[in-house]
Amino acid sequence: MIIKFFEKEKIGKIDLDFYLVYGDNEGQKKEVLENILKDFKGLTQKYDEKELLENKNEFLSSLLNQSFFEDNKAFIIFRSTDKSLEFIEEILEKKITDTKIILLSERLDKKSKIRNFFEKGKKTGCVPVYPDDNNALSKIATSRFKENQISVSRECIDMIVQKSSGDRNNLKNEIDKIISYLDKNKIIKIDEIYKIVNLSENYSVSELVDNCLSKNLNRTIKILNENNYSTEDCILIIRTLILKSKRLSKILKDYENNKNLDKIISAYKPPIFWKDKDAVKMQVKAWNSIKIDNLVFKINDLELLIKKNSSRSLNILYDFLIDTAKAKI
């Protein structure tokens, strides 16, 4: 069953337990998800598709074991692809009750097996979400500033909308930053807007890469789930990953000859900021020079693969980051 985004208010009235929400608009996905779970009372758990499929038997067993969970259960599966179809079919076949399964996916083409399955199924709902046009985003921004009694020019709104890349969730995040920055002030100028919307925009990328290289799997998955990276961010993440991997390679080689890690990090050029030093120390413990050099080669191959498969770039990159965070020496 196909459900249009503008019909999202009706979702709560439709008696369905299986949903696929796909597309590039994370803000619309969030609104659809809120409507699906609007009146839901029970346990909600989140999984990455790769993590789920690797533990499929355990997951199915937990679904069948009513004493393991609360009576009502909801599972949100991020970055879903056609790989999940067999799993969904198996759950439907077992007729498991009191359970909602919500698959969140990137853009899916018309040939996608899982998209076709959810569109045609009588027990499944398929909700496509597409980029918001600038007019819709401008109205949302204008309304939000009006609610907070903030005076803002059309030029400022246009800049924020452009920064949002057609996604109302990005727009909300930018406006939240501006409101937080203003505090009690109710007037914002264009030069201030420019500083705010570009402030620390690469922080989440740096944090993601640091946790991946520190092999902090749980934190890496959490950052991937909480940030709305776009396909354009893939190259930025890869470049950040390769730069930090090369830095780590040099530090590890120096560490093999001189076991004074604090001295090596302090003497490193360009300087490593104090807030990054603990992350670098964790990375040194997690890798050796041979493994990190192999990773650098793999990252180069990854960049080529992503450029050839732009429509799947986020899934390819996320799998690589999770596998890297899981790797053991």
C-alpha positions, 0 to 999 in steps of 0.5 A: 500500500502506497501512502503519500507524505501529505496523508501522514496524519491518516497513518495512525488510523490505518491498521498496519504493522509493517512500514517502509519509509524511503527517500532523501528527506530525513525531516519528512521521515521523522514526521512519518515515524512520529505519526506511525508511533503516535499512539504506540505504547510499548518498547521501541528498539533501533537497529542498523540493517547490517547489525540486525541481519547478522543476528537474525536468528536471535532477533526472530527468537526474541520476537517469538518469546513473549516473555522477553519483551513487553506485550507491544514492541516496535523495531526501527531498522535504519539503512534498509535495503533489498537484503531485508526482504527475506527477513520481512517475509519470514516475519509476516509468514510467522504472523507475529502479533503486537509488533511494529516493524518500520524500515527506514531507507535511502532513495530506492529505484522502481526496480527495488524488490523491497519497495515493490513488496511494500507498495503492493502488499495489503499488510504493508505500508510504503511511504516515499519522502522527497526533498522539500521545495524552497517555498515550503521550507521558507514557510516553515522557517518564517513560521518558526521565527514568528513563533519565537518573535525573532525579526529576520530578513528574507535574505537570512531566510533564503540563506538558511533554506539553501543550507537545508538542502531540501530537508526540513530536519536540516532546516529545524537544526539550523533554526535551533542553532540560531535560536540558541545563539540569540538567547534573549536577542530578537534580531538576527543579521545576515553576517551572524546567520552566516557564522552560525550555519557554518559553525562547527559543521564538520564536527559530527564528521570528525567525531564519527571518524574518531570513534570509528578509528577508536573502534568504538562500535556503539558510539559509531552506530549512534552517530550514524543514526543521529546525524542526517548525512547526505550523499554529498557528505560521503566524500567529506567523511572519506577524506577526513577518514583518510587524513586521520588514518594517515596521521595515525599511521605516522604516529604508530610508526614513531611509537614503534621506535619511541614508546613515549606516546605523549611526547610523540603526540605533542611533537606531531605537526600539524599540532593535535589539539588537546581535545583530540589527544585522548581519541588519538591515544585510543586509536593507537591502542586499537591499531598497529602500523600494518593494519592501519596502512591496509586501511588506507588502501581500502579507503582509497578503493572505497572512494572509487566504489562510492563514485561509481555507485552514487545512489548507494553511497551512504549504504556502502560508506556506513557498512565500511565504517561499521566494519572498520569499527568492529575490526579486531587486530 
